């Protein structure tokens, strides 16, 4: 029927909507008079009611009533009128079906629906339909190679490479290296870090009297490879005074007082400088009767003290352990 084919948009959808309702009611009716809701609670086509609002509901009711009246115009139904209710959305449309004509119109509406669905499908871009992967209980490498398309493998490889490159770039950012606890990057400056070379003097402990000056060790020091600066602090990491306890006064506990380099920076290839290391005298001097066997002016080696000097070069903190020979002297 030409008039059915000429309907556009919501007009055709509304006609299809009421035709379905009339056909459902006709199948259970005992005569040719049926009633259908003006507002159908179960919306079959969302285009007719895209959202739930008062205005859209009224439009939906108006479309259904006009579609029913159109059927009446073309002789498929007659005696169309609205049975008012307490609320307009609860009203009913009552009509009398003209069986022979309604069946012709219903068939024309269904044929038009099939035609429009076919046109919609053919208008969509044609794509090669992908077959569903066959079910399997165990996924293996062989199964993946056989069933996963090559383009997915290529995408996975590209994603892996991109992740690797991104991770490598991010690992060069200093604060990220701190967060993930990676060591600092080795820069050109750190590759040229200097080294401290120290030749320690002797630590001489007087016996039998208190010294008039601090117990001092004078060390020669030089920088090689790059400039360095020596910290004014040191640690005692080992005390080995194996011959000290001659008179029962026990092992001493030496204490450092200061580390005094004669220059702020020891330059590479410059003449050697000097470092003065002072100990607290009372932490090392034995009792008067200790080492009483020493001749006047004599001295004896009693062990060594290992010191750890700290210095900075090319932005790095470093340390050097030096053994200091220890002597007692009369």
C-alpha positions as CSV (number, residue, x, y, z in Angstrom):
1,X,0.0,0.0,0.0
2,X,1.5,3.3,-1.1
3,X,0.2,5.3,1.8
4,X,2.1,3.0,4.2
5,X,5.3,3.3,2.2
6,X,5.0,7.1,2.2
7,X,5.0,7.4,6.0
8,X,8.3,8.7,7.4
9,X,10.1,8.6,10.7
10,X,8.0,8.5,13.8
11,X,4.8,8.4,11.8
12,X,5.5,4.9,10.5
13,X,6.8,3.7,13.9
14,X,3.7,4.9,15.6
15,X,1.5,3.1,13.1
16,X,3.5,-0.1,13.6
17,X,3.2,0.4,17.4
18,X,-0.7,0.6,17.4
19,X,-1.1,-2.1,14.8
20,X,0.8,-4.5,17.0
21,X,-1.4,-3.6,20.0
22,X,-4.6,-4.0,17.9
23,X,-3.5,-7.4,16.6
24,X,-2.7,-8.6,20.1
25,X,-6.1,-7.5,21.4
26,X,-7.9,-8.9,18.4
27,X,-6.5,-12.4,19.0
28,X,-8.2,-12.5,22.4
29,X,-11.4,-10.5,21.7
30,X,-14.8,-12.1,21.4
31,X,-16.0,-9.6,18.9
32,X,-14.6,-6.9,16.6
33,X,-14.5,-4.2,19.3
34,X,-11.1,-3.8,21.1
35,X,-9.5,-1.3,23.4
36,X,-5.8,-0.4,23.5
37,X,-4.0,2.0,25.9
38,X,-3.5,5.6,24.9
39,X,-0.3,5.4,26.8
40,X,1.4,2.0,26.5
41,X,3.3,1.3,29.7
42,X,5.6,-1.2,27.9
43,X,7.2,0.9,25.2
44,X,8.2,-1.2,22.3
45,X,10.0,1.4,20.3
46,X,12.2,3.9,22.3
47,X,12.1,6.4,19.4
48,X,8.5,7.1,20.4
49,X,9.5,7.8,24.0
50,X,13.3,8.5,24.2
51,X,13.1,9.8,27.8
52,X,10.4,9.8,30.5
53,X,9.0,13.2,30.9
54,X,5.5,14.8,30.9
55,X,6.0,16.4,27.5
56,X,7.4,13.3,25.8
57,X,4.6,11.2,27.3
58,X,2.0,13.5,25.9
59,X,3.7,13.4,22.5
60,X,3.7,9.6,22.6
61,X,0.0,9.5,23.3
62,X,-0.7,12.0,20.5
63,X,1.3,9.9,18.0
64,X,-0.6,6.7,19.0
65,X,-4.0,8.4,18.7
66,X,-3.1,9.9,15.3
67,X,-1.9,6.6,14.0
68,X,-5.2,5.0,15.1
69,X,-7.1,7.7,13.3
70,X,-5.0,7.1,10.2
71,X,-6.1,3.5,10.2
72,X,-9.7,4.7,10.5
73,X,-9.1,7.0,7.5
74,X,-8.0,4.1,5.3
75,X,-10.8,1.8,6.4
76,X,-8.9,-0.7,8.6
77,X,-10.8,0.3,11.7
78,X,-13.9,2.5,12.5
79,X,-15.7,4.1,15.4
80,X,-12.4,5.3,17.0
81,X,-12.9,7.3,20.2
82,X,-11.1,7.9,23.5
83,X,-12.4,6.5,26.8
84,X,-11.4,9.2,29.3
85,X,-10.0,8.2,32.7
86,X,-9.0,10.0,35.9
87,X,-5.6,10.8,34.3
88,X,-5.0,11.3,30.6
89,X,-2.2,8.7,30.6
90,X,-4.7,6.0,31.8
91,X,-7.2,6.6,29.0
92,X,-8.1,3.9,26.4
93,X,-8.7,4.0,22.7
94,X,-11.7,2.0,21.7
95,X,-12.3,1.0,18.1
96,X,-14.1,-1.5,15.8
97,X,-11.9,-3.6,13.6
98,X,-12.7,-4.1,9.9
99,X,-11.2,-7.5,9.7
100,X,-10.6,-7.8,5.9
101,X,-9.1,-4.3,5.5
102,X,-7.1,-4.5,8.8
103,X,-5.4,-7.7,7.8
104,X,-4.4,-6.1,4.5
105,X,-3.0,-3.0,6.2
106,X,-1.2,-5.1,8.9
107,X,0.5,-7.2,6.2
108,X,1.5,-4.0,4.3
109,X,3.0,-2.6,7.6
110,X,5.0,-5.7,8.2
111,X,6.3,-5.9,4.7
112,X,7.4,-2.2,4.9
113,X,9.1,-3.0,8.2
114,X,11.1,-5.8,6.6
115,X,12.0,-3.6,3.7
116,X,13.2,-0.8,5.9
117,X,15.3,-3.1,8.1
118,X,16.9,-4.5,4.9
119,X,17.7,-1.0,3.6
120,X,19.2,-0.1,7.0
121,X,21.5,-3.2,6.9
122,X,22.6,-2.6,3.3
123,X,23.4,1.1,4.0
124,X,25.8,0.2,6.9
125,X,29.5,-0.2,6.0
126,X,30.2,-3.7,5.0
127,X,32.8,-5.3,7.1
128,X,34.2,-8.8,7.1
129,X,32.5,-10.7,9.9
130,X,35.0,-12.3,12.2
131,X,34.4,-15.9,13.2
132,X,34.0,-16.6,16.8
133,X,37.0,-18.4,18.4
134,X,36.2,-22.1,19.0
135,X,35.8,-23.0,22.7
136,X,38.8,-24.6,24.4
137,X,39.6,-25.8,27.9
138,X,43.3,-25.1,27.6
139,X,44.9,-22.1,25.9
140,X,48.4,-22.9,24.5
141,X,50.9,-21.1,22.4
142,X,49.9,-23.3,19.4
143,X,46.2,-22.5,19.9
144,X,47.0,-18.7,20.1
145,X,49.1,-18.9,16.9
146,X,46.3,-20.7,15.1
147,X,43.4,-18.6,16.2
148,X,44.6,-15.1,17.1
149,X,44.7,-12.8,14.0
150,X,48.1,-11.4,13.0
151,X,47.1,-7.8,13.5
152,X,46.5,-8.6,17.2
153,X,50.0,-10.1,17.5
154,X,51.4,-7.0,15.8
155,X,49.4,-4.7,18.2
156,X,50.7,-6.6,21.2
157,X,54.3,-6.4,20.0
158,X,54.0,-2.7,19.3
159,X,52.5,-2.1,22.8
160,X,55.3,-4.1,24.4
161,X,58.0,-2.0,22.6
162,X,56.2,1.2,23.5
163,X,56.1,0.2,27.1
164,X,59.8,-0.6,27.1
165,X,60.7,2.7,25.5
166,X,58.5,4.6,27.9
167,X,59.9,2.8,30.9
168,X,63.5,3.5,29.8
169,X,62.7,7.2,29.4
170,X,61.0,7.4,32.7
171,X,63.9,5.7,34.5
172,X,66.1,8.7,33.5
173,X,64.0,11.1,35.6
174,X,65.7,11.6,39.0
175,X,62.6,11.7,41.2
176,X,61.3,8.5,39.7
177,X,64.6,6.8,40.4
178,X,64.3,7.9,44.0
179,X,60.7,6.6,44.3
180,X,61.5,3.1,42.9
181,X,64.9,3.1,44.7
182,X,67.2,3.0,41.7
183,X,70.8,4.2,42.1
184,X,71.7,7.6,40.7
185,X,72.6,7.7,37.0
186,X,76.3,7.7,36.4
187,X,77.1,11.0,34.8
188,X,80.2,12.3,33.0
189,X,81.1,14.1,36.2
190,X,80.8,11.0,38.4
191,X,83.0,9.1,35.9
192,X,85.8,11.6,36.6
193,X,85.5,11.3,40.4
194,X,88.8,11.8,42.2
195,X,90.5,9.6,44.7
196,X,92.2,10.6,48.0
197,X,95.7,9.2,48.7
198,X,96.9,9.5,52.3
199,X,100.3,8.7,53.9
200,X,99.6,8.7,57.7
201,X,102.2,9.7,60.3
202,X,102.8,8.0,63.6
203,X,100.7,8.5,66.7
204,X,103.1,8.7,69.6
205,X,101.7,8.4,73.2
206,X,103.9,9.7,76.0
207,X,104.4,7.6,79.1
208,X,104.5,8.8,82.7
209,X,103.3,12.3,82.3
210,X,100.6,14.4,80.6
211,X,101.4,15.9,77.3
212,X,101.6,19.7,76.9
213,X,99.8,19.4,73.5
214,X,97.2,17.3,71.9
215,X,98.0,13.9,70.6
216,X,98.3,14.6,66.9
217,X,98.8,12.6,63.8
218,X,100.0,14.5,60.7
219,X,99.2,13.0,57.4
220,X,100.3,13.8,53.8
221,X,97.3,13.8,51.4
222,X,96.9,14.3,47.7
223,X,94.0,14.2,45.1
224,X,94.2,12.1,42.0
225,X,91.7,12.0,39.1
226,X,89.8,15.1,40.1
227,X,89.5,17.7,42.9
228,X,88.3,16.6,46.3
229,X,87.3,18.3,49.6
230,X,87.9,16.5,52.9
231,X,85.3,16.5,55.6
232,X,86.3,17.8,59.1
233,X,85.2,14.6,60.7
234,X,86.4,11.0,60.8
235,X,85.5,7.7,62.4
236,X,87.5,5.2,64.4
237,X,86.6,1.9,62.8
238,X,89.2,-0.4,64.5
239,X,91.5,-0.3,67.5
240,X,94.3,-2.9,67.8
241,X,96.6,-2.0,70.6
242,X,97.8,-5.5,71.4
243,X,100.8,-4.6,73.5
244,X,99.2,-1.8,75.5
245,X,98.1,-3.5,78.7
246,X,101.5,-4.0,80.4
247,X,100.5,-2.7,83.9
248,X,96.8,-3.8,84.1
249,X,95.3,-0.5,83.1
250,X,93.2,-2.2,80.4
251,X,92.6,-1.2,76.7
252,X,92.1,2.5,76.0
253,X,89.1,3.9,74.2
254,X,90.6,6.6,71.9
255,X,88.4,9.5,71.0
256,X,88.8,11.9,68.1
257,X,88.7,15.6,68.6
258,X,89.1,17.1,65.1
259,X,90.2,16.6,61.5
260,X,92.0,19.7,60.2
261,X,93.0,19.7,56.5
262,X,95.3,22.6,55.6
263,X,93.2,23.6,52.5
264,X,89.5,23.6,51.6
265,X,90.0,21.8,48.3
266,X,92.8,19.4,47.3
267,X,93.3,19.9,43.7
268,X,94.2,17.3,41.1
269,X,97.9,17.0,40.4
270,X,98.7,19.7,43.0
271,X,101.5,19.2,45.6
272,X,100.5,17.1,48.6
273,X,98.7,18.8,51.5
274,X,98.5,18.0,55.1
275,X,95.8,16.7,57.4
276,X,96.1,17.1,61.2
277,X,94.1,14.5,63.2
278,X,93.8,15.2,67.0
279,X,93.0,12.7,69.7
280,X,91.9,13.4,73.3
281,X,95.0,12.8,75.3
282,X,93.3,11.3,78.4
283,X,91.6,8.6,76.2
284,X,95.1,7.2,75.3
285,X,97.8,8.0,77.9
286,X,98.5,5.0,80.2
287,X,99.3,5.2,83.9
288,X,102.7,6.3,85.1
289,X,104.0,2.8,85.8
290,X,103.0,1.4,82.4
291,X,105.9,0.6,80.1
292,X,108.4,1.3,82.9
293,X,110.9,-0.9,81.1
294,X,111.4,1.6,78.4
295,X,114.7,3.4,78.3
296,X,114.7,7.2,78.5
297,X,114.0,8.5,75.0
298,X,113.0,5.0,73.7
299,X,109.7,4.1,72.1
300,X,107.8,0.9,71.2
301,X,105.1,0.1,68.7
302,X,101.9,-1.1,70.5
303,X,99.6,-1.5,67.5
304,X,97.4,0.6,65.2
305,X,94.2,2.6,65.0
306,X,92.2,2.5,61.7
307,X,90.6,5.8,60.8
308,X,87.9,6.4,58.2
309,X,88.3,9.8,56.5
310,X,85.3,11.2,54.5
311,X,85.6,13.3,51.4
312,X,83.5,14.6,48.5
313,X,84.4,14.5,44.8
314,X,82.4,15.2,41.7
315,X,79.2,15.4,43.7
316,X,79.7,12.0,45.4
317,X,80.4,11.2,49.1
318,X,83.3,8.8,49.5
319,X,85.5,7.4,52.4
320,X,89.0,6.0,52.9
321,X,90.3,3.8,55.7
322,X,93.8,4.5,56.8
323,X,95.8,2.6,59.4
324,X,97.7,4.8,61.9
325,X,100.7,3.2,63.6
326,X,100.7,3.8,67.4
327,X,103.8,4.0,69.5
328,X,104.5,4.7,73.2
329,X,107.6,6.8,74.1
330,X,109.4,7.6,77.4
